[in-house]
């Protein structure tokens, strides 16, 4: 028993050393980034053609002005350009707001300038507006240093005035080059020169027009219909100009934050990890002391503590350690693929908790929570359900009857770390076993397969992330690596202890791999 407690202390020290490395990395990154400012160039290309009446134009300018006042940060991190296009003889497109870094000293001036913009009227020379907008971004002194260049196009019609950039059919419509082909030519050239993202706000566009913009204009491809804003390169359809005005702040927030990769704050991850693992280790040590006080390193203290705790608490501490092995699910056989009633409830609750926690941790407000909720739910289903269901099937086919159950202590620590530190850390569920054939090897295989599957999912989500599906890839990588890292912690009743008991070499390999990838995720993703 003394060896068991000493082993727990050793593993706690090892985990503490890993978190010390994390703390040093936090300090190093914080000092290196103290003076760094991320720059994003945003150009709003707005349709000022004759189909937008004067009242609607006033709503548009008021909405843009409000977005400058309320949504765009006033710290110089966002450079804003506003271009209007319309089909008049005097100008097919003009720069209304030259590239300006929005800061506390000038945002009110820029907002007032937007309110004073007159409408051009006439036709819809979309290519001219995009061409001018991209040239403004490229000509800005901030172009070379900026991390992203984004154009947002707002229009209520297909292009109908040419700028003759296209010399042939580019959108597969057939025939000679048209105003639509000019738009495609301008966008292709801008992407070749460094444009990162082009999104479209379609005002009362019919489905055919929506699909044309989605397939030929938004970048990067493939385009997406929003909401949800699952990736850069989207088109959102609003019913009319008032709806456009009411949702413009949300759009600006998506544009500004959509390309930003979310990771839990490193200092929060450090604190949440120390508290969560510390609590698990403390309860594990108390359980050992209370159930076997005579073999505890300090038997006198253990016996005194044992007399203080009531029998109910003693029973809970005993169950805590044996929760991975305790015969609580009864002897049974059956199909390895059919869920029990308790498993259905467990999956429903754990998926709900995971979805809430990661949505809350990522989002800055209620509107953003609602935007990311569908994506996070889909990610949770993949990571929580698919992973655990695969493990259950593997174990059952090995002759070990296994079920997915809620882990109430893990659920509490998971919610605590999410709500207090915005770092989902721990696990709301666990895998329970019951089999006379249950061995150290079979338990180790099942536990290690959980980590391997988590790492494999992280690789899959990273492929989605670099492929342009930023949001689901980002959330999936964080969720998978968090689960994999937590599961390698070698303190009972967590899976890392089962791997450690079976093969210390395999445990060390998985622990170092999961920890290193989690570190890379926090600092380099």
C-alpha positions, 0 to 999 in steps of 0.5 A: 500500500505504501508503494501505491501511495508513493507511486501516486506522489511520484506521478503527481510530481511528474505531472507537476513538472510537466505543468511547470514546463507549460508555465515556463512556456507561458511566460516565454510566449507572453514576454515575446508577444508583449509588443506584438499586434495582430493586424487584419485588413478589412475592406467593405465593398458596398453596393450603392447602385440604383436598386438601393433607395435613399432610406435603405442607404441611410440604414446601411451607413448607420449600421457601418458607423455603429459597427465602427463604434461598437464592434471593431476594436479601437486598438489599431489592430484592425485596418478598415477600408470602405469602397462603394460601387455604382453605375454612374458616369462620374464613378463606377467605384470610389474609395469612401474610407481610405485604409485606416487603422481604427484606434481610440483617437479616430474611430469617431471621426471615421464613423462620422465620415461613413454617415456622410457618404452619398450614394452613387446610384446607377447599375451594379459594377461589382468587378469595379468595386472589388478591383478598387477595394483590393488595390486599396488593401495592396497599396496600404503601408500595412499590407506587408505586415498584416496577417490577413486581408479580407474583403466583404462584399454587400450587394443586392444583385448580380453584376451587370456593368463590365470592367473588361478584366475578363476576356473569356467565359470563366464561370461556365455560363457559356458565350462571351465574357460578361460582367460576372466573368469580370468579377471572377477574373478580379477575384482570381487575380486578388487571390493570386496576389494575397487575398485571404478571404472574400465573404458576401452579404446577399440582400434578398438574393434569389437562390440561383444568384446565391449559388453563383456567388458561393461557387465563383466569388467567395474565397477560399473555396469551397464556399459555404452558406452561413450561418453557421460561420463554419469557415472563411469564404461564406455567403449569408442571405438577409431578407432586406436592408433592415435585416442587413443593418441589424446583423452587420455587427455580427458579421463584422465580429465574424470577419474579425474573429473568424480567421483567429484560431481559438486555443484555451489561455495557456495560463488558464490551462496551467491553473485548471490542470493543476487544480483538476489533477490535484483534486483527483490526486488528493481524493485518490490519496485520501481514499488509500489512507481511509481504506487502508490507514495501517499501510499509509506512510503516516499511519497515525495521521491516516488513522486520525483522519479515518475516524473523522470521516463518516461512513458515507464519505468513506464508501464514496472514496472507496467507490472513487478508486474502484470506479473503473473496475467496480462491478456496477453494471452487472454481468451481461452479454449482448450485441457489442453495438447496441446501447443500453438505456443508461448509455443513452442517458450518459451520452446525451448528458456528456454531449450536452456538457461538452457542447456547452463547455467548449462553446462557452470557452470559445465564444465572447458573447451569447450571439457567438455561442449560438453561432458556434453551437452547431459546429461544437455539437457536431465535433462533440459527437465525433470526439465523445460518441464516436471515440467512446463507442469505438472503445466500448465495441473493442472491449466487448469484442475482447470479452470485457463487457463495457459501458459508457457512464457519466463520471460525476466527479469528472463532470464537476471538475470539467464544468468548474474548469470551463466556467472559471478558467474557460479551459475545459479540462477533465472528462464528464464521462468514463468507461466502466467494465465488468467481466470475469476475463478482465485482466491488467492487459485487457484493461491496458489495451482498452485504456491505451486505445482511448488515447490512440483514438483521441490522437488520431481524431486530432490528426483528422481535425488538423487536416480539416483545419489546414484544409480551410474548415477552420472552426470545426478543425480548430475545436476538434483539435483542441477537444481531442488533444485535451481528452487524450492528455487528460486520459494519460494522467497516471492517477487512479481512477483515470485511464493513464493509471491502467496503461501505467500498470500494464506497460510503463514504457507505453504509458511514458510514450503516450504521456509525452506525446499527448503532452507535447501535442497539447503544448504545441496546440496551445502555443502554435495552432 
